[in-house]
Amino acid sequence: MYNRCDTSKTGEVSASSIMRYLQTLTAQSAEEDRLVSLRQLLDPDLQDPHVSRETFQSAMRSWIPQCRQDSSDIICLPQSAYYGGPVDAPTEGHRCFCERKDLSGIVADLEQTRHQMSEQNSVLLRMLAQCEDENLQLSLEITELQTKLSSVQRSAINARTVAEELEETRQTLKDVQEIASHTQRSFTQLTNETERLRFHIRVLEDKVM
């Protein structure tokens, strides 16, 4: 992994380059717990220093045991397997040096995580597509309801207009009825007056004769 980052073969790689390589490889954010712990080992002061191969391997010796809690495929070898000769008894932290097989195990674990995240992303995309379909259906239903509402409103306006016209007709009929009643009373009075005059005429005629 260090060789992949050290493309210029200078023997030094920036800490950010190593982190970007791991992020690209695993499709994980730099805020993932494992990557955060490795970044703290490579760049504790957040200065993005250049990391030598030795510094990188030293950081990996500390980082790999931390990752062992989440992966059972990592194999750690004592430092004597690389340097030869006796070494001090392991301390409480169980110091170990991981060979390429250990890194392959980490990479495999991270690739598995990326695969799982890819599957989750596919599920989310399907859910999003389903939500978009449902949203389109709801939009069509809303449009249909708005059309029906407009029709109902027009019908209500027409009904109100008819009601107003009917009320006007009723008022006109009432006025006509009142006029007819007044005319009838006037006619009755005129008839009575005519009869009274006829009576007086007959009385006068009788006197004359």
ABEGO torsion letter per residue (X at the ends): XAAAABAAGAGBBBAAAAAAAAAAAAGBBAABAAAAAAAAAABAAGAGBBBBAAAAAAAAAAAAAAAAAABAABBBBBAAAAAEEBBBBBBAAGBBBBBAAAAAAAAAAAAAAAAAAAAAAAAAAAAAAAAAAAAAAAAAAAAAAAAAAAAAAAAAAAAAAAAAAAAAAAAAAAAAAAAAAAAAAAAAAAAAAAAAAAAAAAAAAAAAX
